Amino acid sequence: MNKIWMEQSACTDFSSDVFFPSDGMGVINAKSICENCSVSKSCLEYALHNHIDHGVWGGCSERQRRRILKARRIDR
């Protein structure tokens, strides 16, 4: 999967630690960065396609991504 979108992401100016939080408040903070990102959909699809289990990707937590994948399996 092409990762050119990563160069355009809103998170490039932040430490990667921000997107791998250890608590709920950290997840909220990471998601707030993703809200204004023009490539958040590509980021989310990348995480879903590659079954990335940790961190906030495309504005979604691990739990949210698991739910999305489960819903997609049911829809098939």
GURO-750160 format. One line per field, with one value per residue: x, y, z of N, C-alpha, C, O in turn; residue number from 0; chain. Coordinates in steps of 0.001 Angstrom, whole numbers. Layout:
N
n.px: (X,...)
n.py: (Y,...)
n.pz: (Z,...)
ca.px: (X,...)
ca.py: (Y,...)
ca.pz: (Z,...)
c.px: (X,...)
c.py: (Y,...)
c.pz: (Z,...)
o.px: (X,...)
o.py: (Y,...)
o.pz: (Z,...)
nr: (NUM,...)
kette: (A,...)
//
This chain:
76
n.px: (843,578,2409,2615,877,1584,3497,1984,563,-1016,288,3022,4618,4655,5682,5959,5144,2892,824,652,-656,-953,-3192,-6691,-7007,-4791,-5457,-7621,-6301,-4590,-6486,-7610,-5709,-5803,-8316,-8194,-6759,-5877,-5442,-6464,-8273,-6868,-4809,-6192,-7192,-4784,-3886,-5936,-5771,-3253,-3531,-2815,-2280,-1845,-1983,-3167,-4662,-5557,-7452,-8718,-8973,-7417,-9487,-11677,-10831,-10816,-13554,-14429,-13186,-14449,-17118,-16859,-16204,-18569,-20306,-19520)
n.py: (-1181,2171,4728,7490,9379,9680,11665,13929,14072,15252,14602,14630,16492,15781,13790,10271,8950,10236,9097,6571,6103,5635,5864,6831,9614,10266,9009,10574,13015,12332,11671,14177,15507,14067,14759,17078,16340,15907,13491,11434,9360,7719,6969,5512,3397,2222,1242,-581,-2345,-3427,-4623,-3337,-3316,-1577,1755,5021,5481,7171,8539,6666,4416,1383,-339,716,236,-2563,-3026,-1918,-3638,-6031,-5417,-5108,-7706,-9022,-7783,-8875)
n.pz: (0,-856,738,549,1515,4159,4329,4196,6479,9506,11781,11559,12839,15454,18257,17963,20206,21132,19738,20646,23184,26785,28257,28542,28239,26739,24349,23567,23146,20992,19036,18655,17184,14840,13904,12335,10165,6829,5616,7107,6547,4748,6421,8395,6798,6063,8547,9101,6911,7332,9739,12199,15547,17689,19050,17920,14905,12032,13481,15036,17746,19020,19797,18377,15753,15731,15931,13511,11655,12355,11723,8963,8221,8841,7050,4653)
ca.px: (0,1346,2444,2913,-3,2234,4212,997,-228,-954,1074,4463,5318,4478,6382,5116,4613,1562,-160,682,-891,-1161,-4443,-7791,-6779,-3833,-6204,-8385,-5351,-4156,-7623,-7837,-4768,-6311,-9552,-7905,-5798,-6473,-5194,-6832,-8922,-5795,-4113,-7046,-7207,-3469,-3875,-6867,-5213,-2063,-3901,-2000,-3017,-1567,-1918,-4263,-4400,-6721,-8431,-9387,-8214,-7343,-10832,-12503,-10402,-11309,-14987,-14562,-12838,-15513,-18281,-16572,-16309,-20005,-20915,-19135)
ca.py: (0,3395,5500,8895,10163,9928,12941,14999,13894,16277,14103,14628,17388,15274,12562,9087,8566,10834,8227,5282,6522,4593,6097,7371,11016,10258,8656,11777,13990,11875,11799,15590,15836,13404,15408,18100,15776,15699,12120,10491,8172,6865,6461,4477,2243,1599,482,-1701,-3272,-4067,-5177,-2713,-3513,-589,3163,5735,5623,7709,9000,5539,3630,-54,-909,1158,-475,-3945,-2978,-1674,-4880,-7001,-5017,-5402,-9164,-9358,-7275,-9691)
ca.pz: (0,-1023,1982,264,2367,5445,4236,4284,7695,10546,12909,11292,13762,16806,18620,17768,21519,21275,19083,21326,24562,27795,28962,27753,27919,25641,23136,23210,22598,19670,18126,18337,16102,13637,13441,11331,9216,5495,5138,8167,5964,4222,7600,8970,5899,6184,9797,8963,5924,7898,11055,13237,16792,18727,18707,17267,13467,11336,14450,15684,18718,18722,19965,17251,14542,15829,15614,12069,10964,12626,10923,7556,8023,8879,5823,3476)
c.px: (886,1262,2810,2071,658,2965,3272,213,6,-41,2583,5260,5228,5314,5436,4520,3202,496,-143,515,-1136,-2456,-5474,-7608,-5784,-4494,-6985,-7471,-4904,-5280,-7870,-6888,-5286,-7544,-9316,-6941,-6482,-6298,-5590,-7511,-7881,-5035,-4903,-7046,-5874,-3418,-4788,-6297,-4048,-2291,-2994,-2816,-2861,-1596,-3189,-3846,-5675,-7823,-9175,-8435,-8175,-8734,-11741,-12126,-10855,-12789,-15216,-14273,-13915,-16749,-18060,-16646,-17762,-20685,-20592,-20034)
c.py: (1241,4259,6970,9806,10515,11270,14135,14966,14999,15859,14181,15506,16939,14018,11378,8605,9093,9876,6795,5540,5349,4802,6739,8821,11138,9927,9868,12820,13605,12040,13251,16071,15272,14094,16396,17619,15457,14272,11068,9233,7201,6212,5311,3224,1491,715,-735,-2767,-4076,-4637,-4655,-2684,-2394,828,3716,5966,6131,8163,7900,4791,2167,-685,-526,431,-1929,-4001,-2779,-2960,-5940,-6679,-5317,-6897,-9598,-8945,-8115,-10824)
c.pz: (0,243,1752,1158,3700,5464,4409,5590,8719,11693,12708,12245,15218,17019,18414,19088,21738,20759,19607,22823,25502,28564,28034,27356,26769,24319,22646,22570,21190,18643,17733,17247,14780,13054,12313,10253,7887,4982,6179,7622,5411,5367,8235,8099,5940,7427,9714,8037,6503,9293,12167,14520,17806,18186,18094,15821,12820,12278,15172,16618,18284,18762,18795,15972,14567,15471,14122,11299,11157,11780,9445,7268,7988,7588,4596,3334)
o.px: (1835,170,3273,2516,328,3039,3723,-709,1081,360,3343,6455,5681,5611,4237,3495,2406,-616,-832,1402,-1473,-2789,-5171,-8004,-5922,-4142,-7008,-7831,-4845,-5048,-8290,-7240,-5212,-7787,-10158,-6376,-7533,-6944,-5105,-7338,-8006,-4663,-4339,-6914,-5848,-2961,-4440,-6338,-3882,-1349,-2472,-3901,-3688,-1277,-4139,-2810,-6753,-8997,-10164,-7264,-8816,-9107,-12489,-12998,-11238,-13228,-16101,-15024,-14251,-17351,-18987,-17097,-18138,-21545,-21319,-19877)
o.py: (1335,4494,7632,10895,11535,11928,15234,15760,15595,16701,13827,15283,17649,13283,11490,7922,8474,9845,5920,5245,4241,4000,7131,9222,12017,10493,10155,13434,14454,12493,13530,16958,15926,14021,16533,18426,14816,13887,9938,8151,5990,5041,4268,2112,263,-426,-1807,-3956,-5257,-5083,-5426,-2105,-2278,1073,2993,6572,5578,8169,8167,4573,1773,-1458,-1361,50,-2473,-4923,-3404,-3330,-6665,-7577,-5738,-7306,-10454,-9664,-8067,-11624)
o.pz: (778,761,2681,1518,4305,6502,4733,5777,8784,12496,13610,12436,16115,16076,18669,19089,22445,21286,19083,23624,25084,29436,26908,26262,25918,23284,21449,21566,20300,17522,16610,16469,13739,11850,11425,9514,7848,4008,6134,8182,5591,5289,8567,8610,5860,7365,10210,8350,6197,9948,12973,14572,18712,17022,17794,15549,13041,11909,15854,16308,17310,17880,18288,15191,13531,14784,13537,10397,10221,11190,8753,6198,7187,7080,3603,2411)
nr: (0,1,2,3,4,5,6,7,8,9,10,11,12,13,14,15,16,17,18,19,20,21,22,23,24,25,26,27,28,29,30,31,32,33,34,35,36,37,38,39,40,41,42,43,44,45,46,47,48,49,50,51,52,53,54,55,56,57,58,59,60,61,62,63,64,65,66,67,68,69,70,71,72,73,74,75)
kette: (A,A,A,A,A,A,A,A,A,A,A,A,A,A,A,A,A,A,A,A,A,A,A,A,A,A,A,A,A,A,A,A,A,A,A,A,A,A,A,A,A,A,A,A,A,A,A,A,A,A,A,A,A,A,A,A,A,A,A,A,A,A,A,A,A,A,A,A,A,A,A,A,A,A,A,A)
//
